[in-house]
Amino acid sequence: MREKDVNELDGPPAFEYGQRVRSKKNIRNDGTFPGKEIGEVLVKKGEIGYVTSIGTFLQKFYIYGVDFVERGYLVGMKSEELEPAGEEEKGQ
């Protein structure tokens, strides 16, 4: 199914407030992150963050505000860009 045919809002969010998540890919500034150049990498694949907010975009998608504590960045991400990061990985 193509992204334009999907309406995530028909179901519950994939992630919860406070959930520990991992970036599935490098995330670049699309022009909405202040103080960084367009195209600059904000989050690298594999970095760990915590869901601090859940909003919507285009009345179709959930957008997760993810706090990447080590970088000091709060980045809006789609569910397809994230995966759960288990508690057992904290010490690694």
C-alpha positions in Angstrom: 0.0 0.0 0.0 1.3 3.4 -0.9 1.9 6.1 1.8 -0.8 8.4 0.3 -3.4 5.6 0.7 -2.6 5.0 4.4 -4.4 6.8 7.2 -2.5 6.0 10.4 -5.1 7.9 12.4 -7.6 5.1 11.9 -5.7 3.2 14.6 -3.8 4.0 17.8 -0.3 5.5 17.7 2.5 3.0 17.2 4.5 4.5 20.1 3.7 5.8 23.6 4.7 8.8 25.6 8.1 8.2 27.2 8.8 5.1 25.1 12.5 4.5 24.2 12.9 4.4 20.4 15.7 4.1 17.9 16.0 5.9 14.5 15.9 3.5 11.6 17.7 5.9 9.3 19.6 9.2 9.2 17.2 12.1 9.6 18.1 15.3 7.8 16.8 18.8 8.3 13.9 19.5 5.9 14.0 23.2 6.7 11.8 22.9 9.8 14.7 22.6 12.4 15.9 26.0 13.4 19.6 26.8 13.4 20.7 24.0 11.1 21.2 24.0 7.3 18.7 22.2 5.1 20.0 18.7 4.5 22.2 18.6 7.6 22.0 15.3 9.5 20.1 15.8 12.8 19.9 12.2 13.9 22.0 9.3 12.8 20.7 5.8 12.2 20.6 3.8 15.4 20.5 6.8 17.8 18.2 6.4 20.8 15.6 8.9 21.9 12.4 9.1 23.9 8.9 10.0 22.7 7.9 13.3 24.3 4.9 14.2 22.2 2.4 12.7 19.7 0.8 15.0 17.1 -0.6 14.6 13.6 0.3 15.7 10.1 -2.0 16.2 7.1 -4.8 14.5 9.1 -3.3 11.1 8.1 -0.1 10.5 10.0 1.2 10.5 13.6 4.2 12.6 14.2 6.3 11.7 17.2 8.4 14.4 19.0 11.5 12.4 19.9 14.0 13.8 22.4 17.5 12.7 21.4 19.0 13.5 24.8 22.6 12.9 23.9 22.3 15.4 21.0 20.0 17.8 22.7 17.6 17.7 19.8 13.8 17.3 19.8 12.9 16.0 16.3 9.6 15.3 14.7 9.5 11.8 13.1 7.1 9.5 11.4 6.5 5.9 12.7 8.3 4.5 9.6 11.5 6.2 10.8 11.4 4.7 14.3 11.5 1.3 16.0 11.2 0.4 19.6 14.5 0.3 21.6 14.2 -2.2 24.5 15.2 -1.4 28.0 17.7 -4.3 27.9 19.9 -2.3 25.5 20.5 0.7 27.9 23.8 -0.6 29.1 25.3 -1.1 25.7 
